[in-house]
Every structure is written in structure tokens, then in C-alpha cells.
Amino acid sequence: MNYILRNHSYADDIVTTVMMFYPNEKYTRIDFPDGATVVSALHGSNALAAFYDGDIKAEYQLDVDIENEKSVRYGLRVAVFCCLMQVKPINAPWGVLTGVRPAKIVCNLWDMGCSDSEVLGILKEDYLVTDEKAKLAIRVAKSEKDIVLGGSGKISMYIGIPFCPTRCLYCSFTSYPLDRYAKKTDAYLDALEKEMTFVSDITADKTIESLYIGGGTPTSLDERQLERLLSMTEKYFGIPEEYTVEAGRPDTVTPEKLKILKDHGVGRISINPQTLNDETLELIGRRHTVAEFYKAFEAARRAGHKHINTDIILGLPGETEQHVIRTMDGLEKLSPESITVHTLAVKRASRLKETLEKYHMTDFEHMSAMLKITADRTEKMGMYPYYMYRQKNMVGNFENVGYCRPGCACVYNVQIMEEKQSIIALGAGGSTKIVSRGGERIERIFNVKSVDDYIERIDEMILRKEVLKENG
């Protein structure tokens, strides 16, 4: 799909809007229409869009406040959206919203003095969001706001362990197969401890509200290495108010590791089946069965873990509503404290993206039905939606929603969405966010993604974080 920009440079806004109609294509900026081409132009106070395919097929324009950048960018997106709707009508439950944080928009509107009914009207009329999704955004925002207010003046922390038993079909995270990197895990922990030492010094006067160890799969480490990791974490940062460790792959969970987690004060773990259908697990490259997931979950209960989260993914290749019902049946019997429902996103760096033509993918109608199943079943389980985010290239352009029982919301998940609190990230691929002026200013510090580079350049990673001293 080609696109042309005239009198503006907001390529990302235009491409993300075009992606809603023509997903998983190559988007090329050109100067003159050639084949299927979207034109986005700004002429004075007019945002204009046109679609060409041989000749002009559709046009749309609207007025914008030329002195307000947000108005301009919003107008350009709406013009493209409404233009393409004329040539390729799609079901777009989130309208022109392409950002990852719908609830954040709601909170911003509240801060401007808008009532719930006014927020609902703005989402539906200005952003073209459906009534169902607008109400979901408001409901989630109310849950998130309470948590954000409770974390004022504190920080959160993320520690990345980028190792996994295998790389899943859909995965684009910073993760490395453990069988190839086993000899480097101790060196990685050496570098991580060096970074911990520095960060603990500059955050000594801060209260850590939540600490999240993710990956990869932290429990890919063997018992000795996991003991070392958690001992280091406790030494430098203590046991925070909320302490989460991902044990996402059931095939990495052992009774010994569960005991280590419990002994070190970990209060929340995540054991993620993604689906409770063996044929799908094999297809996506998970080296465990449904039975092994049950075994891991039940072992965690026996070890005394009282807050277990489970992640599932809707829209995995070949799955139908009946597969989702089977998954929810199994989770209901286990009664986890929280469930995160992901909509499959076809990420650019995933194996799925490279081999997309091999698979039967879920369409809008079936994905909508799957989401309704999970919403209904989590409500039946006594859960409510407490955080939400969206991604590019999500099947059906839907959303990811975290559900939990009362009192079981994951603070870290909310803080990373709302961006009102600084989050210090350690390890390969870590992305630190320094938040100031109540979220008006966010500065990011990135660690390198490669395990080898992180080990070799750990002094540089520490140097990058010197700016933290200047931010108090």
C-alpha cells in the first residue's frame, strides 16, 4: 500500500490508520499516486484525504485548528479513516483510536472536567468508538485511576530475564532460546547485579510500589540461578509492596522453583497456558501440554501461592469459539486470581508474520464472539476489567484486557499503562520511563536488546542511567 503526505510529516499517524484497513502489508511513501495509494494533505485549516487506484475512488475533508498540533494530527487521521471507509467499510469498534491506552484518554478528559456522559459522547462522536468499547474504556479508567492515585510519589521497577525454552510462533519479545544461551546465563546475572548495584544507590530514597520480573521466562533459569536472582533482588531492593515474577511457561515450573519464589516473598506469579487446547499448543511451539499446565498451577497452590495470574490469547491460528469455551472452562475450575485476555497481534518480528499464509486466521466476527465469551465468563468468576491496552496489527483491531478479582489488580500493569509513575527497567531490552510534571514529560532510557551486547556493554547501560541522579 502506497501513501503520500502533503504539507505535513505525520507519517506514523497516517500509516497506523491505513493499517486498520490494510493490515500486514508493506507501506511505502511515494510522491505521486501509483496503484493503490492513500493521499493525506493539510491545506490551511483543512485536513484532506483521498484514495487512488487508477483514478480517485474516494475523498474526505474536515476543518482542524491549525494552531493545535493534536487537532491537526487527529483531523488527518479522521480524514483518512472516513475516506477509506468509503472504499473498504470495516468493523472498527475503536473508531479512529490507534493508540495503545484508551483509558488514558478517558482520564485526561476527566482531568479537563468532563463528566462520564460527556466522555462517552466524545469517544463516540469525535473518536467514532462504539458504545460498548466506550463504556469499557470508562470502566477500566475508573479502576486504573484509583490505583494510580495510590502510587503517587513512588516508583516501579522491571527486571528482564530474556531467556525462554523455545520461541513461540507469535512472539516478538526480547527472548533467547535457553539451549543456545545456557552458558551465558551466569554472565548475564553478573551484569545484571552490576546494574542493580548502581540503581539501588540512586533509588535508595524511593519507595518501590511494584517490582516485576519478566522476560522471556524468568523461571527458565535453573534453581541455583533463580535463587541467586531473587537473593540479589532482595539484597538491593528489598521486598516491595507488590512483587511479581512471571513463571509463564509451565514446562519451566518445578516444586523447587515455586518454593524459592515463595521463600523470597514473591506475592504474585503468572503461569500462562495461552490456550487449553493441546493441538494449538503444539502448533505455536509451546513445549508443554494442557495437563502439564494444570500440574504446574496445582503445584503453585500447594506451595502456598495465593495470587496466580494466567494469560490466554484469542485468535490463535485454527481456534474457534469452542476452543475458547474449553479454555475458560478449565480456568474456571482452577479459579485464578486474575486472567489477562490478549487478542493475537501479528508482530513484525514474529515467525507468524513470516509464515502468515500458512495459517487460517480469525476474522472480526469470530474474534468479537471470543471476546464476549471471555468477558461473560470472567464476570461469572467474580472478576472485573482493571487494565487494558491495544497494539498494532491486532486481529480485528480489538484490545487486550486484564481481569481480576477484587483486591487482586496488578499495580505494575496499570502504572505502565497510565504513565504517571517512573518505571526503572534493568536487564537486556529494558526500557526505563522517567515521568515528571504529573505525566506531562516522559524521558526514556533504553538498554540494548542483545544478551551478548548487554553483558559486554553493561558499563554503558549504567552510564545511560546517570540521568536518573539528575531527576532526584
N, C-alpha and C positions, 0 to 999 in steps of 0.2 A: 504494500500500500504506500503510495507516494503522498507527500504533503508539501504545501507551500506556505511560507509565512511572509506577510507583507506589513511593513511598518511596525512590527513588534518582534520580540525574541523569546516568547514564552513557548518554546518547543515542547517542554515536558507537559504543560497543561493540555496542549493540543493532542499530543501523541497518546497520553493516558485516556483522553476522551475517545479518540479513534479506536483504541484497543477494546473498548466496550463493545463496539460493533464488529470489529475485525480482529479477533484475538489471535495470538500465536502466529503473527505474520512479521515480515521484515518491514520496517517503516523507514522510508528514505526521503530525505529532504531534497527537493529539486527546485528549479527556478520557473519552469513553465509546465503546464498540465501535460501529462504523458500517461495514458491509460487511466486506471482508477486513481484519482487524485483529490485530496481534500485541500481547499484553499482557506486560510484563515487570515483575515485582514483587519487592520484598525485604521479607519479614516475619520479623523477628527474625533467626535464623540460616538461614532458608530462602530460596533463590532459586527463584522460580516463574515459569513461562511458560505462556501459553495462546494458542490461536489461535481466533478467532471468524470466522465467515462466515455471518451469520444467527443461528446459535447456536454453542455451543462445540464445536469439532471435535477438539481435542487439548489435553493438559496435560502438564507435566513439572515436577518439582521436585527439588532436591538441597540438602544442607547445605553451608554455607560458614563460614569463620572470620570472623565479623563484625568482628574487630579488625584484620584484614589486608585492605587495600584491593585488593591483587592477587587475593586469594582471592575476594573479593566480585565483582569485575569478571569474573574467569574463570568463576565459578559462574553469573552471569547470562547470559553468552554460551553456556555449555554447555546451560543450561536452554532457551534459545530454539532453539538448534541441534537438540537432541533432540526438542523439541516439534514443530518444523517438519518434521523427518524423518518424523514420523508421517503428515503430510498430504501432503507432497511429497518423497518419497525422491529424493535426488540422489547422484551420484557426487562425493564430496568427498575427494580424495586428501590434502589438507592438514587434514582434520578441522575443528576449531574455530579453527585458526590463521588470523587475518585480518591480522596484521602483515606488514610488508614484509621482515623479516630473520629467517627461520627459523634460520639458522646461528648467529645471536647468542644465541638461546635455548639452543642446544647448548653454546656457550662459557660461558654463565652457569651451566649445570648442572655443567660440568666444574669451574668455579671453586668450586662448592659441594662438590666432592669426589666427584661421581658418576662411575662408570665408563662405558665405552661401552655395555655391556649395560644398565646402569641408565638411561642417557639414552634408549636405544632403547625400553625399556619405558615410560618416562614419555611419550615422544612418541606411542606407540601407544595406551597405556591412558588417559592423562589428557587428551591433546590429540586423540585419535582419528585420528592421522595413519596413513596406510598404511605397511606395512613398506618398500615401495620408496622412498617420499618420506622416511621417517625415516632410512634408510641414506644417501640422497643428502645430506640435511642434515648428517649426521655427517661424511661425506666432504668436503663443501665446507668445513665448520667447521675441519677439520684443516688444509686449505690456507690458509684465512684466518688462522688463529691464528699460523702461522709468519711470515706477512707482517706482522701487527700487532705481534708481539714485536720484529721487526726495525726497526720505525719508532718505537720508544719514544723520547720526548724530542724528536721532530721535528714539523714541521707540513707540511701540504699546501696547495696553492693552486689556485684555479679562476679563470679569466678568461673571461667570457662575451662572445661576439660574436653578437648576436641577429639576424643577417641571413641570409636564405635566398633562393634563386632563386624558389621557389614554396612554398606551404604545403601539405604532404601531407594527404591525406584524414583520417588518424588522429592528426595532430599536435596537441598541446596545449601545447607548449613556448613559451617566450618567444622568438618569432621574427617577423621583419617582412620582407615581400617587398622585395627589393633594388631592383626597378624603381621603387618608390614612395619609397624611403628613400636612394637613391644620393647625393643631395645632402647628406645628414646624416651620412654615414659619417665624414668627416674631423672634424666637430664631435664626434662620438661618441668618436673616438680622442683628441681633445683632452681631453675629460672623463675618459676612462679613464687617460690619462697623469697627470692631476692626482691621481686616486685611487691610482695606482701609486706616485707620489712619496711620499704620506703613508704608505702601507702599508709601503713599503721601509724607511722610517725606523724604524717601530715593530717591524719584524721583523728588523732588521739583525743581531741576536744569535741568530737562529734558523736552524736547518738545514732547508731546504726539501727534503723527501724526494721529493715528486712535484708537478709542475705540469701542469695540464690546461687546455688552451684548447678550449672547446666552444661550443655555441650552441643554436639556429641552426647555421650552417655558416661557420666562420672563413674557409675558402677562397673564400667569396663575395666577399671583398674583392679588389680588383684587385691586380696585382703590386706597385705602389708602396705601396698601403696595407698589404698583408701584410708587406712589407719593413719598413715603419715599425712595425707592431705587434710583430714579433719583435725588432726592434732595441730598442724600448722595454722589452720584457720582459727581454731580456738585460742591458740597462743597469741596471735596477732590481733584478733578482732572479738574475742570472747564469744558468748552465745547471745545472739541478737534477739529482739522481741519475736521476730518471725525468721525461721531457719528452714530453708527448703533445699532438698537435694533430689535431682532427677535420677530415678532408677528406671529410666524409660524402657529399656529393653529387658523383658522378663528373663531372657536367657543369660543375663549378667547378674541376676539376683540369687544370692545364696543366703542360708541362715546366718552364716558368719558375718557377711556384709551387713545384713539387717541389724544384727546385734551391735556392730561397730557404729552404725548410724544412730541407733538408739542411745548407746552409751555416750555419744558426743553431743547429745541434746538436740539432734535434728527433729523438728516438730512436724514437718510436712514432707512427704515423699510423693513422687509421681511415678506410677507404673503404667505404662501406656501400651495397650493392645493394638490401637488404631482400628481394629476390626476384630470381631469374634467369629471369623469365618476362615477356616484353615486354607482353603484354596486361594483366597485373596492374600493371606499372609505369605504363602509360597510365591505368588506372583510378584509381590512388591519387594521381595528379598529379605524378609524377616526370618531369622533362624530360630523361630520358636513356634509352638503350636498354641491353640486355644487352651488346651489342657495345662500347658506349662505356664501360661498367664495366670490361670486360676491358682495353680500351685504357688506361684510367686506372691500373689495377692494374699492368699491364706497364710503363707509363712510370715508375711509382714504383720498381719494381725496377731499371730502367735507371738511375734517378737515385741508386741506392745505398741505398734504404730497406730495412733488414733486418728490421724488425718492422712488419708491416701487419696490422691487425685488420679484420675485416668483420662487420657486423651484418646479421642477417636477422630477419624477422618471420614467425611461423607464424600461420595463421588469417586471412590477408588475404582479403577478400571473393572468393569464387569459387574459391579454391585448394583442391586436394586433395593427397593423399599423393604423387601422381605429380609435382605441381609441386614439392613439397619435395625429392623424389629428384633432379629435374632441377637444382634449385639446389645441392644438396650435391654432385652430380656435377661441376658447374662449379667450385665452391670447392675440391674435392679436387685438381683439375688445377692450380689456381693455387697451392695449398699456402701459405695464410696462416699467420702465427704464432699467431693467436687468432681465435676466432669467438664472437660473442655471439648467443645464440638467444633472441629475445624472443617471448613469447606476446602476441598482439594484445590490447590493453586499450582498451575503448571509453570514451575520456575525455570528461568533461562539456563541455570547451571545444573539442572537435574537430568538424570538419564531418561526420565519420562519425556522431557521436551525433545530430546534427541531421537526418540523412537515413538513419537506420538501416534504415528499412522498405524501402529500395530494393535492399538487398543480401542475398545468401544467405550467412549466417554459419556458421562451422564449429561442429559440435556436440562434445560431450565425447569421444565415442568416436574421432572422426576427429582431434581435437586430441591425444588420448593417443597415437594411432598416429604422428602427425607428430613428437611429442617423442621417441618411441622411435627413429625414423629418425635424427634429429639426434644423439641420444646414441650410437647404434651407429656412425654414420659418423665422428663426431669421435674416438671411441675408435680406430677403424681408422686415423685420420690421426695417431695418436700424441698426442692431446690428453686432458686430464683436466678435470673441472669445478673451478674455483677460486673462483668467487664466484656468488652467487645473490641475487635479490630478487623480491618479489611486489608486485602493485599491485591496487588496487580495480578491479572490473569487467573482470578478465581473462577471456578466453574459456575456459570450463572450470575456472576458479579454479585455474589451474596456476602456473607460475613462469617467470622469466627466468634463464638460466644462461650464465655466461661460461666458455668452454672455451679452453685454451691448451696449447701445447707446453711441456715442462719448461724452466723459466727464463724464460718469457715472460708471466708473470702481470702484470696491470696493478695496481700498488700502489694507485693512486688509487681504483680501483673498490672494492678491498677496504676501504680506510680509510673511505670514505664509508658503507659498509655497517655496519662494526663500531662506528663512533662512539667510538673510543678515542683519536683524534688530532684536534686542532683543524684546521679547514679554512677558510682565508680566501678569500672569494669577492669578486671585483671585476666590475664591469660591471652592465648592466641585468638585473634578475631574480636577481642573485647572492644566495645565502643562506649567510652565514657561520655556522659552528658552533664555539663556543669550548668545548672539552672540558676538564674538570678533575676531580680526585679519581678518576682512572682510569676515567672514563666515567660516574661516578655523577651528575655535574652537567653539563648541556649548556645553554649560553646561545646563542640565535640572534639574528643581526642581518640584517635584510633590506634589500636595495636595491630601489628601485621597479622595476617591470617595463617601463614605457613608456620607449622610447628618448627621446622628447621630454622626459619628466619627468626622466630620468637626466641629460640634458645640462643642463637648466635648474636642477636641484636638486643638482648634484654636491657643492656645499659641505655640504649637509645630509647626503648619503651619507657624506661624510668625517667629519662630526661624530658620526654614529651609531657610527662605528668608534673613537671616542675611548676607549671602554671597553676596547679591546684593550691600551691602555697600562697599565690597572689590573691586567690579567691577566698581566703580565710577558711 
